[in-house]
Amino acid sequence: MTHRSTGSGWGGWCGRLVAIAGCCAGVVAISLFAGSPCNAASIPAWLDDAITEWNQENPDVQIEFVDIKDSFVWYMIPDSPETGNKEIRTSIYEIVLKNGYEVTDQEELVTTGKPPSQTTPYKEKKCWQRSYVLTINELSNTTATGGGRSGVRQRLLTSLVCQDGRDWYAGFRIAQ
């Protein structure tokens, strides 16, 4: 008949101590990650400044920050009799184009999206999507091996303009 150890010896205590230390380390790691800010969707400061400038120039049609949802930063534009869907979309696109971005395709795409709507928050809306690219010249005063420019990268911006009843929602997502 074999006899199993009940863990009452020195080896049993070490095993328990290691297990307890491991659990404590896990709890500490989880609390550190949960307590630190996550890398939520964000937009560059120029876009926030451009929207502020738009609001100053267009007091009757204000663009208001709504939420960050599904990696998009969302704004709401109230519908008005003076602006139709083409004017709203064009205004949003011009804000992006005035800041150095170029469209990646001349066509808009019609798709669906779920902006953070107050009236129908979980319903898919008809949206117009457009993608843009910005070439960023970092370290432009340096050269790479072989004489080429160094530090060039691109940033992709996607915009969604969605209609929800009488309101419009514009979402922006930046891919670094």
C-alpha positions in Angstrom: 0.0 0.0 0.0 1.4 3.4 -1.0 1.1 6.4 1.2 0.6 9.8 -0.3 2.0 12.9 1.3 -0.7 15.3 2.7 1.6 18.2 2.2 2.4 18.6 5.8 6.1 18.5 5.2 8.4 21.3 4.1 7.8 20.5 0.4 4.1 20.9 0.8 4.5 24.4 2.4 6.8 25.5 -0.4 4.3 24.4 -3.0 1.5 26.3 -1.2 3.7 29.4 -0.8 4.5 29.4 -4.5 0.9 29.0 -5.4 -0.2 31.8 -3.1 2.6 34.1 -4.5 1.5 33.3 -8.0 -2.1 34.2 -7.3 -1.0 37.4 -5.6 1.2 38.3 -8.6 -1.7 37.6 -11.0 -4.1 39.8 -9.0 -1.5 42.6 -8.9 -0.9 42.3 -12.7 -4.7 42.4 -13.5 -5.2 45.4 -11.3 -2.3 47.3 -13.0 -3.7 46.6 -16.5 -7.3 47.3 -15.5 -6.3 50.6 -13.7 -4.1 52.0 -16.5 -5.7 53.9 -19.4 -6.3 51.8 -22.4 -5.3 52.9 -25.9 -8.8 53.9 -26.9 -9.6 55.5 -30.2 -8.1 58.9 -30.6 -7.8 61.7 -33.2 -5.0 64.1 -33.9 -5.3 67.6 -32.4 -5.6 69.1 -35.8 -9.0 67.4 -36.3 -10.3 68.7 -33.0 -9.0 72.2 -34.0 -10.5 72.0 -37.4 -13.9 71.1 -35.9 -13.7 74.0 -33.5 -12.8 76.3 -36.5 -15.8 74.8 -38.4 -18.1 75.6 -35.5 -16.9 79.2 -35.3 -17.5 79.7 -39.0 -20.9 77.8 -39.0 -22.8 78.8 -35.9 -26.0 77.4 -37.3 -24.6 73.9 -38.0 -22.5 72.9 -35.0 -20.4 69.6 -34.9 -20.6 68.2 -31.4 -18.4 65.4 -29.9 -20.6 62.4 -28.9 -18.5 59.4 -28.0 -15.6 57.0 -28.8 -17.1 53.7 -30.0 -15.8 50.8 -32.1 -12.4 52.5 -32.6 -14.1 55.6 -34.1 -14.4 59.1 -32.5 -18.0 60.2 -33.2 -19.5 63.6 -33.7 -23.1 64.6 -34.3 -24.3 67.2 -36.8 -27.9 68.3 -36.5 -29.9 68.3 -39.7 -31.0 71.6 -41.0 -33.2 72.8 -43.9 -30.2 74.5 -45.4 -28.0 71.4 -45.6 -28.7 68.1 -47.3 -26.8 64.9 -47.1 -24.4 65.8 -49.9 -23.5 69.1 -48.2 -22.9 67.4 -44.8 -20.7 64.7 -46.4 -18.7 67.3 -48.4 -18.2 69.5 -45.3 -16.8 66.5 -43.4 -14.5 65.5 -46.3 -13.2 69.1 -46.7 -12.2 69.2 -43.0 -9.9 66.3 -43.6 -8.6 67.4 -47.0 -7.7 70.9 -45.7 -5.2 69.2 -43.4 -3.0 67.5 -45.8 -4.8 64.2 -46.3 -5.5 62.8 -49.8 -8.3 60.5 -50.7 -7.3 56.9 -51.4 -10.2 56.4 -53.8 -12.3 59.0 -55.6 -15.5 57.1 -54.9 -17.4 57.1 -51.7 -18.5 53.7 -50.4 -22.0 53.2 -49.1 -22.0 50.9 -46.1 -23.6 50.5 -42.7 -22.4 51.5 -39.3 -23.6 51.9 -35.7 -22.9 55.4 -34.5 -23.7 56.1 -30.9 -27.2 57.5 -31.7 -29.5 58.7 -28.9 -32.7 57.7 -30.8 -31.8 54.2 -32.1 -28.4 53.3 -30.6 -28.2 49.6 -31.7 -29.6 49.9 -35.2 -27.4 49.9 -38.2 -27.5 53.1 -40.2 -26.7 53.9 -43.8 -23.2 55.4 -43.9 -20.9 56.9 -46.5 -17.3 55.9 -46.1 -14.2 57.5 -47.4 -10.5 56.7 -46.7 -7.6 59.1 -46.7 -3.8 58.9 -46.5 -1.3 61.4 -45.1 2.4 61.1 -45.8 4.4 62.2 -42.8 8.0 63.2 -43.4 9.8 62.6 -40.1 13.4 63.5 -39.8 13.3 65.1 -43.2 16.8 66.6 -42.7 18.4 63.2 -42.6 19.1 60.6 -45.3 19.0 56.9 -45.3 21.7 54.6 -46.4 22.1 54.9 -50.1 21.0 58.6 -50.2 17.2 58.2 -49.9 15.0 60.1 -47.6 14.6 58.6 -44.1 11.7 58.7 -41.7 8.8 58.7 -44.1 5.6 57.0 -43.0 1.9 57.2 -43.8 -1.2 57.6 -41.6 -4.6 56.3 -42.8 -7.8 58.0 -41.8 -11.3 56.5 -42.4 -14.4 58.6 -42.1 -18.0 57.4 -41.8 -20.9 59.9 -42.3 -24.2 58.3 -41.2 -27.7 59.6 -41.2 -30.0 58.8 -38.2 -33.4 60.4 -38.7 -32.8 64.1 -38.6 -29.3 64.0 -37.3 -26.0 63.1 -38.9 -23.0 61.3 -37.3 -19.4 61.6 -38.4 -16.9 59.0 -37.2 -13.2 59.2 -37.7 -10.7 56.4 -37.2 -6.9 56.8 -37.5 -4.6 53.9 -38.3 -0.9 54.7 -37.5 
